[in-house]
Each structure stands twice: as structure tokens, then as C-alpha cells.
Amino acid sequence: MANTKSAQKRNRKSQKRRARNASVRTTVRSAVKRAREAIVEKDPVRAGEALREAARTLAKAASKGVLHPRNAARRIARLAHSLAQSLPTRT
């Protein structure tokens, strides 16, 4: 247990942050999972919408400091690449 007032306050703040960060991470994981499932099903409309939503949630998490910005960018790029690979080639 924290002994000083400032340490007690830091503990309260960190608990609030931890709960908020866990919630954001859960939302990100769910969005990415939905995008991956849509890509596997090869439905271009649904996959595109799911990718947009996943990219949006990843960018929000990065802006809030839950994820590192490069980590979010890398995940978005990988999802976009897998979507592009799953779509039929246009000639």
C-alpha cells in the first residue's frame, strides 16, 4: 500500500488508466478480429467496411497512447495488405 498522499493518488490514477486501456485494447482486438474474419470470407464489401472500422479503432488507440503509433500503423498496413491479397486480381 502506498504511504504518501502523492503515491496514493498515483495509484488511483494508474488503476483508472489501466481499466481504460484494457477497454480500448479489447475494442481494438475485436475490431481487428472482425476484419480478419471478413477478409477470410472474401466478401469485399464487408471486408472493406471492417478494415475501415479496425483502422479507425487502431488510430484512436494510438492517439490515446494505448498503442504505440507505429504499432497501430503496422497493424493497419498488414490488414490492408491481406485484404488486397484476398481480393481477386483486376486485369
C-alpha positions in Angstrom: 0.0 0.0 0.0 1.2 3.5 -0.8 2.5 5.5 2.2 2.3 9.1 0.9 -0.6 11.1 -0.4 1.1 11.5 -3.8 1.8 7.8 -4.0 -1.9 7.1 -3.2 -3.0 9.5 -5.9 -0.7 7.9 -8.4 -2.1 4.5 -7.5 -5.7 5.7 -8.1 -4.7 7.3 -11.4 -2.9 4.2 -12.6 -5.9 2.0 -11.7 -8.2 4.2 -13.7 -5.8 4.3 -16.7 -5.3 0.5 -16.6 -9.1 0.0 -16.7 -9.5 2.5 -19.6 -6.5 1.0 -21.5 -7.9 -2.5 -21.1 -11.2 -1.4 -22.5 -9.6 0.2 -25.5 -7.4 -2.8 -26.1 -10.4 -5.1 -26.1 -12.2 -2.9 -28.6 -9.1 -2.9 -30.8 -8.8 -6.7 -30.7 -12.4 -7.2 -31.5 -12.3 -4.8 -34.5 -9.2 -6.5 -35.8 -10.7 -9.9 -35.4 -13.8 -8.9 -37.3 -11.7 -7.5 -40.1 -9.6 -10.7 -40.3 -12.8 -12.8 -40.4 -14.3 -10.7 -43.1 -11.1 -10.9 -45.2 -11.1 -14.7 -44.9 -14.7 -14.9 -46.1 -13.6 -12.9 -49.2 -16.6 -10.6 -49.1 -15.0 -7.4 -50.5 -17.8 -5.0 -49.2 -17.9 -6.4 -45.7 -14.1 -6.7 -45.5 -13.6 -3.1 -46.7 -16.0 -1.8 -44.0 -14.4 -4.0 -41.3 -11.0 -2.8 -42.3 -12.1 0.9 -42.1 -13.5 0.3 -38.7 -10.4 -1.6 -37.5 -8.1 1.2 -38.8 -10.3 3.8 -37.1 -10.1 2.0 -33.7 -6.4 1.4 -34.1 -5.7 5.0 -34.9 -7.8 6.1 -31.9 -5.9 3.7 -29.6 -2.6 5.2 -30.9 -3.8 8.7 -30.3 -4.8 7.9 -26.8 -1.4 6.4 -26.1 -2.8 2.9 -25.5 -0.8 1.6 -28.6 2.4 3.0 -30.0 1.7 4.8 -33.2 4.0 2.7 -35.3 2.4 -0.5 -33.8 -1.0 0.8 -35.0 0.3 1.7 -38.4 1.9 -1.7 -38.8 -1.3 -3.5 -37.9 -3.4 -1.3 -40.3 -0.9 -1.9 -43.1 -0.9 -5.7 -42.6 -4.7 -5.8 -42.6 -4.8 -3.7 -45.8 -2.2 -5.9 -47.4 -4.1 -9.1 -46.5 -7.3 -7.6 -47.9 -5.6 -6.7 -51.1 -4.2 -10.2 -51.4 -7.6 -11.8 -50.8 -9.4 -9.8 -53.5 -9.5 -11.2 -57.0 -7.0 -9.5 -59.3 -8.3 -7.0 -61.7 -6.9 -7.0 -65.2 
